[in-house]
Amino acid sequence: MGVYRVITINLDKAKNIAHDKRRVARSVEFAPLDIKATIPAEAQTAEAARQAIRDKYATMQTAIDDATTVEQIKSAMPQENT
């Protein structure tokens, strides 16, 4: 006869946390390309790679925004290297 507690997750706050993590992951991927984009011989290749990263994270952003469950948010998040 214990006391049962229900854990309620605020989905809006969970989405904000997910977006913060998404932004950090995107910044990490952009960092080496930011330098290459300033080198004329590598600028075009770097910009193409940067656009691919933008597209990847735009899709992720939409998936997080459209999520209706915590599981959907988790599945939309970038996978951490462990």
ZAKOL-355357 format. One record per atom (N, C-alpha, C): x, y, z; residue in three letters; residue number from 0. Coordinates in steps of 0.001 Angstrom, whole numbers, plus 524288, in hexadecimal, padded with zeros to 5 digits. Example, Ala and Ser with C-alpha at 12.3 -4.5 7.8 and 13.67 -1.06 7.14 Angstrom:
2
NODE     X     Y     Z   r   k
NODE 83386 7E9C6 81E78 ALA   0
NODE 8300C 7EE6C 81E78 ALA   0
NODE 83390 7F31C 81E78 ALA   0
NODE 83232 7F736 81BA8 SER   1
NODE 83566 7FBDC 81BE4 SER   1
NODE 83264 8001E 81EBE SER   1
***
This chain:
82
NODE     X     Y     Z   r   k
NODE 8033C 7FB6A 80000 MET   0
NODE 80000 80000 80000 MET   0
NODE 8036B 804D9 80000 MET   0
NODE 80618 8059B 7FBCB GLY   1
NODE 8097A 80A20 7FB55 GLY   1
NODE 806B5 80EA5 7F8B6 GLY   1
NODE 80957 812D9 7F8A2 VAL   2
NODE 80750 8177E 7F619 VAL   2
NODE 8097F 81793 7F08D VAL   2
NODE 80610 81813 7ECE0 TYR   3
NODE 807AD 81839 7E76A TYR   3
NODE 807E2 81DE1 7E59E TYR   3
NODE 80C23 81F34 7E328 ARG   4
NODE 80CB5 82481 7E11F ARG   4
NODE 80CFD 8242C 7DB2C ARG   4
NODE 80A7D 827BF 7D8BC VAL   5
NODE 80A78 827F7 7D319 VAL   5
NODE 80E4E 82C39 7D16A VAL   5
NODE 811BE 82AD2 7CDF3 ILE   6
NODE 81570 82E9E 7CBE1 ILE   6
NODE 8130B 830FA 7C6F9 ILE   6
NODE 812A0 83613 7C6FE THR   7
NODE 81080 838D9 7C284 THR   7
NODE 814EE 83BC7 7BFD8 THR   7
NODE 81566 83B18 7BAD1 ILE   8
NODE 81975 83DB9 7B7D8 ILE   8
NODE 816FE 84231 7B4CC ILE   8
NODE 81941 846C2 7B57D ASN   9
NODE 8177F 84B52 7B2A4 ASN   9
NODE 819CD 84B00 7AD1C ASN   9
NODE 81691 849EF 7A94E LEU  10
NODE 8185E 84909 7A3F6 LEU  10
NODE 81AF4 84DE5 7A1A1 LEU  10
NODE 818F1 8528A 7A2DD ASP  11
NODE 81B50 85752 7A0D0 ASP  11
NODE 820D9 8580A 7A2E3 ASP  11
NODE 8219F 85700 7A7E6 LYS  12
NODE 826E3 85769 7AA22 LYS  12
NODE 82A78 8533E 7A7DB LYS  12
NODE 8286F 84E99 7A704 ALA  13
NODE 82B88 84A65 7A4B0 ALA  13
NODE 82D35 84BE6 79F28 ALA  13
NODE 829BE 84E5C 79C3D LYS  14
NODE 82B18 8501F 796FB LYS  14
NODE 82F57 85455 7972B LYS  14
NODE 82EE4 857F4 79AED ASN  15
NODE 832E1 85C07 79B71 ASN  15
NODE 83837 859B5 79CAE ASN  15
NODE 83855 855DB 7A017 ILE  16
NODE 83D3A 85337 7A16E ILE  16
NODE 83F69 8507C 79C99 ILE  16
NODE 83BFD 84DE7 799AD ALA  17
NODE 83DAD 84B2D 794EA ALA  17
NODE 83FE1 84F0B 790F3 ALA  17
NODE 83D5D 8538A 79065 HIS  18
NODE 83F52 85778 78CB7 HIS  18
NODE 844A4 85988 78E75 HIS  18
NODE 84564 85A4C 79384 ASP  19
NODE 84A82 85C09 7957A ASP  19
NODE 84EB9 8580A 7942D ASP  19
NODE 84D8B 8530D 794FA LYS  20
NODE 8515A 84EEF 793BD LYS  20
NODE 85257 84EA6 78DDF LYS  20
NODE 84E4B 84F81 78ACC ARG  21
NODE 84ED4 84F7B 7851B ARG  21
NODE 85261 853EA 78359 ARG  21
NODE 851B0 85877 785B0 ARG  22
NODE 854F3 85CFA 78449 ARG  22
NODE 85AAF 85C09 78596 ARG  22
NODE 85BAB 859AF 78A12 VAL  23
NODE 86111 85886 78B9D VAL  23
NODE 8637E 854A4 787CC VAL  23
NODE 860A4 85086 7867C ALA  24
NODE 862A9 84C8E 782E0 ALA  24
NODE 863C2 84EF8 77D84 ALA  24
NODE 86056 85269 77BD3 ARG  25
NODE 86113 85504 776C5 ARG  25
NODE 865F7 8586F 776E2 ARG  25
NODE 866B9 85B47 77B14 SER  26
NODE 86B59 85EA3 77B9E SER  26
NODE 87066 85B83 77B6C SER  26
NODE 87055 856F6 77DEC VAL  27
NODE 874FC 8539C 77DE9 VAL  27
NODE 87638 851DC 77853 VAL  27
NODE 8723C 85082 7755B GLU  28
NODE 8731E 84ED0 76FF5 GLU  28
NODE 874DC 85352 76C73 GLU  28
NODE 872F1 85807 76D99 PHE  29
NODE 8745A 85C97 76A81 PHE  29
NODE 879EB 85E7A 76B7E PHE  29
NODE 87BF4 85DC8 77029 ALA  30
NODE 880E9 86025 771C1 ALA  30
NODE 88562 85F5B 76DD9 ALA  30
NODE 88694 85A93 76C38 PRO  31
NODE 88AFA 85A05 76893 PRO  31
NODE 889D0 85C64 76332 PRO  31
NODE 884E2 85C8F 761BF LEU  32
NODE 88377 85EB1 75CA4 LEU  32
NODE 8839C 864A2 75C99 LEU  32
NODE 882DE 86710 76122 ASP  33
NODE 88323 86CC0 76174 ASP  33
NODE 88889 86EA7 75FE3 ASP  33
NODE 88C7B 86BD2 76165 ILE  34
NODE 891D4 86D3F 76005 ILE  34
NODE 892C9 86C39 75A38 ILE  34
NODE 89133 867B5 75862 LYS  35
NODE 89207 86655 752DE LYS  35
NODE 88F29 86A0D 74F32 LYS  35
NODE 88AB8 86C19 750F1 ALA  36
NODE 887AE 86FAA 74DA3 ALA  36
NODE 88A95 874BB 74C99 ALA  36
NODE 88E7C 875FC 74FC8 THR  37
NODE 8917A 87AC9 74F02 THR  37
NODE 8963C 879F9 74B81 THR  37
NODE 89751 87526 74A15 ILE  38
NODE 89BBA 873E4 746A5 ILE  38
NODE 89994 87379 74113 ILE  38
NODE 89B33 876FF 73DA8 PRO  39
NODE 898E0 8771A 73865 PRO  39
NODE 898D5 871DD 73591 PRO  39
NODE 89CF7 86ED6 73600 ALA  40
NODE 89D37 869D3 73338 ALA  40
NODE 89975 865C8 73572 ALA  40
NODE 897C4 86681 73A46 GLU  41
NODE 89458 862AC 73CD5 GLU  41
NODE 88EDC 864BD 73DDF GLU  41
NODE 88DEC 869A6 73C8B ALA  42
NODE 888F9 86C32 73DEB ALA  42
NODE 88434 86990 73B82 ALA  42
NODE 8848A 8682B 7368B GLN  43
NODE 87FFE 865E1 733E5 GLN  43
NODE 87E9E 8608D 73639 GLN  43
NODE 8827C 85D58 73734 THR  44
NODE 88198 85837 73989 THR  44
NODE 87F7B 858C8 73F15 THR  44
NODE 881BD 85C7B 741F8 ALA  45
NODE 88001 85D5B 7475E ALA  45
NODE 87A5A 85F34 7477E ALA  45
NODE 878FA 862AA 743EB GLU  46
NODE 8739B 864A9 743DC GLU  46
NODE 86FB9 8605C 74278 GLU  46
NODE 87135 85CDF 73EFE ALA  47
NODE 86DC1 85875 73DAD ALA  47
NODE 86CFB 854F1 74270 ALA  47
NODE 87124 85406 74553 ALA  48
NODE 870BD 850D5 74A16 ALA  48
NODE 86D74 8539E 74E35 ALA  48
NODE 86E1A 858C2 74E96 ARG  49
NODE 86AFC 85BC3 7525A ARG  49
NODE 8652E 85B85 750FC ARG  49
NODE 863F3 85BB6 74BE2 GLN  50
NODE 85E75 85B68 74A46 GLN  50
NODE 85C27 85616 74B9F GLN  50
NODE 85F2F 851F9 74B05 ALA  51
NODE 85D54 84CBB 74C78 ALA  51
NODE 85C27 84C7C 75250 ALA  51
NODE 85F74 84EFE 75569 ILE  52
NODE 85E8F 84F1D 75B15 ILE  52
NODE 859A8 85247 75C4A ILE  52
NODE 85904 856BB 759B1 ARG  53
NODE 8544A 859E9 75A85 ARG  53
NODE 84F5E 856BF 75952 ARG  53
NODE 84F7F 853EE 754F7 ASP  54
NODE 84AF7 850C5 75369 ASP  54
NODE 849D0 84C89 7576F ASP  54
NODE 84DE5 849EA 75942 LYS  55
NODE 84D4A 845BE 75D1F LYS  55
NODE 84AAE 847D0 76218 LYS  55
NODE 84C9A 84C44 763FB TYR  56
NODE 84A86 84E61 768DA TYR  56
NODE 84546 85119 76821 TYR  56
NODE 84405 852E6 76370 ALA  57
NODE 83ED9 8550A 76264 ALA  57
NODE 83ABF 850BA 762B7 ALA  57
NODE 83C17 84C31 76096 THR  58
NODE 83894 847B0 760EB THR  58
NODE 837CE 84617 76698 THR  58
NODE 83C12 84622 76987 MET  59
NODE 83BD1 844C2 76F0F MET  59
NODE 83871 848B0 7720D MET  59
NODE 83900 84DB1 770CB GLN  60
NODE 835F2 851BF 7736A GLN  60
NODE 83020 850F1 77277 GLN  60
NODE 82EBE 84FC3 76DAF THR  61
NODE 82940 84EDB 76C61 THR  61
NODE 82722 84A1B 76F54 THR  61
NODE 82A40 845FA 76F9D ALA  62
NODE 8288D 84144 77261 ALA  62
NODE 827BA 84262 77830 ALA  62
NODE 82B27 8457C 77A77 ILE  63
NODE 82A8B 846DC 78005 ILE  63
NODE 825A5 84A30 780BD ILE  63
NODE 824EA 84E12 77D65 ASP  64
NODE 82052 85178 77DC8 ASP  64
NODE 81B37 84E73 77D2A ASP  64
NODE 81B3A 84A8B 779C9 ASP  65
NODE 81679 84784 778BC ASP  65
NODE 81582 8431B 77CA2 ASP  65
NODE 81954 84219 77FFD ALA  66
NODE 818E8 83DBB 783AA ALA  66
NODE 81464 83E89 78779 ALA  66
NODE 811B6 83A36 788A0 THR  67
NODE 80D6C 83A5F 78C71 THR  67
NODE 80E96 836F0 7912B THR  67
NODE 81307 83433 790FC THR  68
NODE 814A3 830EF 79564 THR  68
NODE 81A7D 831A0 79656 THR  68
NODE 81C27 8303E 79AF8 VAL  69
NODE 821AF 83081 79C52 VAL  69
NODE 824CC 82CBF 798DF VAL  69
NODE 82297 82845 797B2 GLU  70
NODE 82544 82473 79469 GLU  70
NODE 8265C 826AB 78EFF GLU  70
NODE 822B4 829A3 78CE2 GLN  71
NODE 82381 82C06 787C8 GLN  71
NODE 827DC 8301C 78808 GLN  71
NODE 8281C 832FE 78C4B ILE  72
NODE 82C51 836CE 78CF2 ILE  72
NODE 8318A 833FB 78D31 ILE  72
NODE 831D1 82FDC 79041 LYS  73
NODE 836B5 82CE9 790C9 LYS  73
NODE 83872 82AA6 78B8F LYS  73
NODE 834CF 828A9 78881 SER  74
NODE 8364A 8264C 78386 SER  74
NODE 83815 82A66 77F94 SER  74
NODE 83679 82F3B 78044 ALA  75
NODE 8380A 8336A 77CB3 ALA  75
NODE 83D5F 835AC 77E07 ALA  75
NODE 83F33 834A8 782C1 MET  76
NODE 8440F 836F9 78499 MET  76
NODE 848D4 83493 781F3 MET  76
NODE 84D12 837AD 78192 PRO  77
NODE 851EC 83580 77F74 PRO  77
NODE 853FC 8314A 7831B PRO  77
NODE 8561E 82D44 780D6 GLN  78
NODE 85837 828F6 783F9 GLN  78
NODE 85D86 82A80 78618 GLN  78
NODE 85E38 829E7 78B2B GLU  79
NODE 86331 82B28 78D99 GLU  79
NODE 866FC 826B8 78CCD GLU  79
NODE 86BD9 827FC 78BF8 ASN  80
NODE 86FE5 8240A 78B6C ASN  80
NODE 87182 8223D 790DD ASN  80
NODE 870A1 81D4D 791FF THR  81
NODE 8721B 81B49 79729 THR  81
NODE 8760F 816FF 796A4 THR  81
***
